Amino acid sequence: MKGLNGKVAIVTGGATSIGAAVVEALVGAGTKVVIADIAVSSGEKLAKSLGDGVLFQKTDISFDHDIKKCIDATIQKFSRLDFVINAACTYLDNGMNSTREEFLQSVNINVAGGFVLTQKAWPYLKKTKGAVVNFSSIGAKVAQPGRCLYSMTKGAIHQLSRNEALLLAKDGIRVNTVSPGWTWCTVLDELSGGDKKATDNIASPFHMLGRVGKQKEIADTVLFLCSDHASFITGADIPVDGGYMALGPEQQDDALAKLADAR
Ligand SMILES: NC(=O)c1ccc[n+]([C@@H]2O[C@H](COP(=O)([O-])OP(=O)(O)OC[C@H]3O[C@@H](n4cnc5c(N)ncnc54)[C@H](O)[C@@H]3O)[C@@H](O)[C@H]2O)c1
């Protein structure tokens, strides 16, 4: 894709899972990357495996001083910043039993962390006419069993991103969200015991394409949003969900045929 080679990105949550796939895809496109994550051993291992163009910077995005250190390290090593990818998240969620502390922690990591990073990156993104991609989710748009805090934060990211897009447009900075459906990740790996086929079978009725997403499919969309090909796209949300959100409550069954059969 045009406009990625020689650029510099910060990817929060880039040490594992979908974030790591974004890091790998960016590196493949010639972008230099700073992995900003609390997962030190995976982050260092990934950075080492990808060579000189990748730096791991231990960063807890719930702390402003870590965010500042991350941006300083980026500029010191690569002298510029073009893209901020806010993929880090916590799945901390106890539904209606969530405490105020958990509520605030969830907002702090999932919403405020990305906001403060974007704010501190702003002067550098202004220089490069850069782009921000915030990770939302299908969970932002519909109720899902057992969830409350996580979905609320993902919903907030949509509105935050629209406002960031407007506030930063005058500086030539674009801000968009990606909203993945079920995507192969650490949680699904642990829950299914690594069984991708069983996971696809569970996901099939509510994803039109009959399977969960691949990490690379999400990463490719992030790259598109950063690239020159998306130069007129800002304030938008791109669902990468195999048709999850386009499917109505009838799912994929022919309800009228069921009615006729029931006579
Ligand atoms: N996996 C899915 O099915 C799915 C679906 C929709 C949206 N998403 C979104 O995609 C993104 C990645 O999801 P995932 O499933 O790969 O998540 P994950 O839990 O596997 O990875 C999240 C990463 O964020 C890091 N992190 C957590 N707290 C942090 C903090 N305070 N500071 C810095 N880093 C921190 C973790 O160490 C980890 O590397 C998330 O924003 C998630 O909401 C995922």
The ligand as a Gaussian input file, in Angstrom:
#p B3LYP/6-31G(d) Opt

LIG

0 1
 N      -10.189000     -10.475000      19.793000
 C      -11.360000     -10.099000      19.348000
 O      -12.211000     -10.936000      18.995000
 C      -11.681000      -8.637000      19.267000
 C      -12.944000      -8.268000      18.781000
 C      -13.239000      -6.909000      18.677000
 C      -12.296000      -5.963000      19.038000
 N      -11.078000      -6.349000      19.517000
 C      -10.125000      -5.300000      19.887000
 O       -8.874000      -5.555000      19.292000
 C       -7.825000      -5.077000      20.154000
 C       -6.838000      -6.212000      20.443000
 O       -7.586000      -7.265000      21.039000
 P       -6.914000      -8.637000      21.486000
 O       -8.008000      -9.621000      21.617000
 O       -5.745000      -8.923000      20.622000
 O       -6.449000      -8.247000      22.966000
 P       -5.354000      -8.934000      23.917000
 O       -5.896000      -8.898000      25.304000
 O       -4.913000     -10.253000      23.383000
 O       -4.164000      -7.904000      23.795000
 C       -4.251000      -6.652000      24.360000
 C       -2.857000      -6.105000      24.529000
 O       -2.964000      -4.875000      25.264000
 C       -1.949000      -4.875000      26.255000
 N       -2.351000      -4.009000      27.370000
 C       -3.317000      -4.262000      28.299000
 N       -3.356000      -3.246000      29.193000
 C       -2.415000      -2.346000      28.806000
 C       -1.961000      -1.104000      29.320000
 N       -2.493000      -0.584000      30.452000
 N       -0.994000      -0.448000      28.676000
 C       -0.436000      -0.962000      27.551000
 N       -0.803000      -2.142000      27.025000
 C       -1.777000      -2.831000      27.641000
 C       -1.795000      -6.334000      26.655000
 O       -0.555000      -6.566000      27.306000
 C       -1.924000      -7.028000      25.317000
 O       -0.679000      -7.133000      24.671000
 C       -8.514000      -4.570000      21.421000
 O       -8.662000      -3.176000      21.365000
 C       -9.870000      -5.252000      21.381000
 O      -10.859000      -4.511000      22.062000
 C      -10.758000      -7.658000      19.635000

